[in-house]
């Protein structure tokens, strides 16, 4: 981010915080979430007190990472030319997915087993879930205590249909129903829509996984 106005050393902290806040706003917009609370602590080299700038530039060292936890920044100036590194500790609270009760290995997740809690993501940027939608139907790999974060590392997909598996395809129209042999072109959990190939007609249709090795397709 470039600032063209003259910036004195006393304003570096203000401009860096403004940059970080903009990064947080952009991130929250990308995941369609709002933060409940945030804190930003800056660490700027003492030598920066002697600097001023007519054209200040601020950038994160890892621009594609989540703007939380410990962040390293490059602060540079085009006129006069100089550069220094700054560090920020960003605490950001988001509603993350947690276990509503103790979850046992082998349980299949449903909305009734999951909840949300406001948690500081600073220590969880590489292992957190902000929505239950993608977790429904997955199986618990190891026990999770009530209130603990639920992450994909603790889960595994409970596929009822595997890719290239021979399955039973139930075809339903307004005038008839039929059961034919098919092959799955995608893997799927219960309730998921996947593409399958009817082995008798060669046609590819989309159907819903309803049981182990069974897909139902409703045709117009």
Secondary structure, 3 states (H helix, E strand, C coil): CEECCCEEHHHHHHHHHHHHHHHHHHHHHHHCCCCCEEEEEEEECHHHHHCEECCEEEEECCCCCCCCEEEEEEEEEECCEEEEEEEEEEEEEEEEEEECCCECCCCECCHHHEEEEEEEHHHCCCCCCCCCCCCCCEEECCCECCCCECCHHHEEECCCECCCCEEEEEEECCCCEEEEEEEECCCECCCCEEEEEECCCCCEEEEEEEECCEEEEECC
